[in-house]
Amino acid sequence: MVELSPVIWWVRRDLRLSDNPAALAACAGGRPVIPVFIHDDGVARLGAAPKWRLGLGLECFASTLARIGSRLVLRRGDALEVLRALVAQSGAGAVVWTRAYDPDSVARDTRVKTALKQDGIEARSLAGHLLFEPWTVATGQGAFYKVYTPFWKVVRTREVPEPCAAPRALPAPATWPESDMLDSWQMGTAMRKGAEIVATHLRVGEEAAQARLDEFAASAIADYATARDFPACNGTSRLSENLAYGEISPRTCWHAGLRAMHEGKAGAETFLKELAWREFAYHLLWHSPHIATSNWRPEWDAFPWNTDENAPEVIAWRQGRTGMEFVDAAMRELFVTGTMHNRGRMIVASYLTKHLMTHWRIGLDWFADTLIDWDPAANAMGWQWSAGSGPDATPYFRVFNPVTQLARFDPGRRYVDTWIAEGRRRPSRKALSYFEAVPPSWGLSAQDAYPAPVVTAEAGRKRALEAYQARKF
Ligand SMILES: Cc1cc2nc3c(=O)[nH]c(=O)nc-3n(C[C@H](O)[C@H](O)[C@H](O)COP(=O)(O)OP(=O)(O)OC[C@H]3O[C@@H](n4cnc5c(N)ncnc54)[C@H](O)[C@@H]3O)c2cc1C
């Protein structure tokens, strides 16, 4: 019997079988499916933590595929060259993938699609990473939304299709193309010894992601609207880690939120609103890709930001040694767990860009290196929102005071006591693990004295506001 020509499923940030339209499209015609992940420049450029976490996700996804009689082929190189070589080796007639929306991926995918079509290969990209394609949400005038609230008003009433079922099997080709060994990619090299510590906080893979969603929807979602603001509470879903690698689909999360809402769980609508913030971030990135690299409002180019990433106060910020407990606790949480509570992200970003008057790009780059849930859209929007330079941003003159924020959102000081060791008689295990995770070259010890503020809340605010008032725009 003549074997049907295979379909290549180009796996990217969609490490799941359930609700994966690209996976379904690949096996729809009963042709053999060759799942392939390509380590290209985009992967090479990833920061230490997301690259390492991606490697763990790939390992897990390869086992998922093996359980249904398939494999994950790993190849390294330029995406188009790799795909062309695979087509030639396997006789594949089609390539399918899930769409990405960041400018580099869009440019690469456009080039790949055009070239494959010219080669006579069917090349199809499908939705799957978002609830709504960014170009399908538009104002009455056909423009894109720059402010979240009207965006939310439009998308909240939209029908989100139910998640689709996972394929039970992916037909295997008669001969599997050769594959790199994942270990040879050394995805975790830049994490050094920190990996061992961060690893204890991860939940990797599709099953873990679904379990996380189920647990959240069964309990914490009810109090989410208030508990989500208190970093000492386990009040949020923590799904950003899995959404970042596509280990769960946003539709699956959305429908779990809708069900919880219909069951009368009070916090469910707020959860849907947060999922819509993720959509909004992609909406902005798609329509104004420069948000990832430069001030969304160009007048901010003239602002006197500090751009020296080695300035002592910036080093103190990165090391969680600013002397501002809320800021330091959050920066240490980041280093030990690979994530940071949203309240912490807003406070450390405000402190860096306002109290320390440092360019948001320095913070954005640090997050891109250290966050296991790094997301190109949410990170860019979060930093520009915090700095005041973005669309729908918090105004620059609204300076988060890290001292009053602490009193308000960590009234029992559980969060800061969890993460700061210095000066405590019995520091927590997590606070101590920070000193195990950091590079020895930082020269930090739990026995050090806790530092005095590099800039106090009042002095930093005054300096930031003076600079803002003296601005030429
Ligand atoms: C400076 C800054 C940088 C950020 N960088 C990232 C990043 O790199 N990756 C990332 O996923 N999020 C980022 N965020 C957004 C937010 O902090 C995280 O999504 C959230 O803390 C993840 O925790 P969770 O999964 O428990 O969220 P939950 O509160 O359970 O929310 C559910 C989901 O909604 C989405 N969401 C929630 N809040 C936001 C938000 N403000 N913006 C966009 N999506 C949101 C996330 O996908 C999240 O998983 C950033 C925020 C700021 C202020």
The ligand as a Tripos MOL2 file, in Angstrom:
@<TRIPOS>MOLECULE
LIG
   53    58     1     0     0
SMALL
NO_CHARGES

@<TRIPOS>ATOM
      1 C1          5.6700   44.7420   34.8620 C.3       1 LIG1
      2 C2          4.7940   43.5310   34.5490 C.ar      1 LIG1
      3 C3          5.3030   42.4780   33.7850 C.ar      1 LIG1
      4 C4          4.5180   41.3560   33.5030 C.ar      1 LIG1
      5 N1          5.0500   40.3260   32.7660 N.ar      1 LIG1
      6 C5          4.2980   39.2500   32.4620 C.ar      1 LIG1
      7 C6          4.8260   38.1740   31.6920 C.ar      1 LIG1
      8 O1          5.9660   38.2020   31.2140 O.2       1 LIG1
      9 N2          4.0350   37.0770   31.4760 N.ar      1 LIG1
     10 C7          2.7400   37.0270   31.9540 C.ar      1 LIG1
     11 O2          2.0590   36.0170   31.7190 O.2       1 LIG1
     12 N3          2.2120   38.0390   32.6410 N.ar      1 LIG1
     13 C8          2.9360   39.1400   32.9320 C.ar      1 LIG1
     14 N4          2.3930   40.1570   33.6830 N.ar      1 LIG1
     15 C9          0.9570   40.1020   34.0360 C.3       1 LIG1
     16 C10         0.6000   39.4180   35.3710 C.3       1 LIG1
     17 O3          1.4050   39.8910   36.4040 O.3       1 LIG1
     18 C11         0.7080   37.9000   35.3060 C.3       1 LIG1
     19 O4          0.0180   37.4200   34.1780 O.3       1 LIG1
     20 C12         0.0890   37.2370   36.5460 C.3       1 LIG1
     21 O5          0.7520   37.6780   37.7030 O.3       1 LIG1
     22 C13         0.2040   35.7340   36.4180 C.3       1 LIG1
     23 O6         -0.2450   35.0920   37.5760 O.3       1 LIG1
     24 P1         -1.4860   34.1080   37.5130 P.3       1 LIG1
     25 O7         -1.3260   33.1460   36.4040 O.co2     1 LIG1
     26 O8         -1.6720   33.5640   38.8830 O.co2     1 LIG1
     27 O9         -2.6280   35.1200   37.1360 O.3       1 LIG1
     28 P2         -4.1970   35.1370   37.4480 P.3       1 LIG1
     29 O10        -4.4520   36.2950   38.3280 O.co2     1 LIG1
     30 O11        -4.6910   33.8280   37.8640 O.co2     1 LIG1
     31 O12        -4.8200   35.5320   36.0230 O.3       1 LIG1
     32 C14        -5.1760   34.5460   35.0550 C.3       1 LIG1
     33 C15        -4.4340   34.7990   33.7630 C.3       1 LIG1
     34 O13        -4.8100   36.0520   33.2160 O.3       1 LIG1
     35 C16        -3.7000   36.6500   32.5620 C.3       1 LIG1
     36 N5         -3.3650   37.9150   33.2300 N.ar      1 LIG1
     37 C17        -3.5890   38.2580   34.5070 C.ar      1 LIG1
     38 N6         -3.1730   39.5240   34.7380 N.ar      1 LIG1
     39 C18        -2.6700   39.9670   33.5820 C.ar      1 LIG1
     40 C19        -2.0790   41.2020   33.1750 C.ar      1 LIG1
     41 N7         -1.9410   42.2420   34.0130 N.pl3     1 LIG1
     42 N8         -1.6510   41.3060   31.9050 N.ar      1 LIG1
     43 C20        -1.7860   40.2920   31.0220 C.ar      1 LIG1
     44 N9         -2.3340   39.1050   31.3470 N.ar      1 LIG1
     45 C21        -2.7720   38.9480   32.6130 C.ar      1 LIG1
     46 C22        -2.5400   35.6850   32.6970 C.3       1 LIG1
     47 O14        -2.4800   34.9010   31.5370 O.3       1 LIG1
     48 C23        -2.9290   34.8710   33.9160 C.3       1 LIG1
     49 O15        -2.3380   33.5970   33.9410 O.3       1 LIG1
     50 C24         3.1770   41.3010   33.9780 C.ar      1 LIG1
     51 C25         2.6750   42.3630   34.7530 C.ar      1 LIG1
     52 C26         3.4680   43.4610   35.0330 C.ar      1 LIG1
     53 C27         2.9060   44.5810   35.8740 C.3       1 LIG1
@<TRIPOS>BOND
     1     1     2 1
     2     2     3 ar
     3     2    52 ar
     4     3     4 ar
     5     4     5 ar
     6     4    50 ar
     7     5     6 ar
     8     6     7 ar
     9     6    13 1
    10     7     8 2
    11     7     9 ar
    12     9    10 ar
    13    10    11 2
    14    10    12 ar
    15    12    13 ar
    16    13    14 ar
    17    14    15 1
    18    14    50 ar
    19    15    16 1
    20    16    17 1
    21    16    18 1
    22    18    19 1
    23    18    20 1
    24    20    21 1
    25    20    22 1
    26    22    23 1
    27    23    24 1
    28    24    25 2
    29    24    26 1
    30    24    27 1
    31    27    28 1
    32    28    29 2
    33    28    30 1
    34    28    31 1
    35    31    32 1
    36    32    33 1
    37    33    34 1
    38    33    48 1
    39    34    35 1
    40    35    36 1
    41    35    46 1
    42    36    37 ar
    43    36    45 ar
    44    37    38 ar
    45    38    39 ar
    46    39    40 ar
    47    39    45 ar
    48    40    41 1
    49    40    42 ar
    50    42    43 ar
    51    43    44 ar
    52    44    45 ar
    53    46    47 1
    54    46    48 1
    55    48    49 1
    56    50    51 ar
    57    51    52 ar
    58    52    53 1
@<TRIPOS>SUBSTRUCTURE
     1 LIG1         1 GROUP 0 **** ****
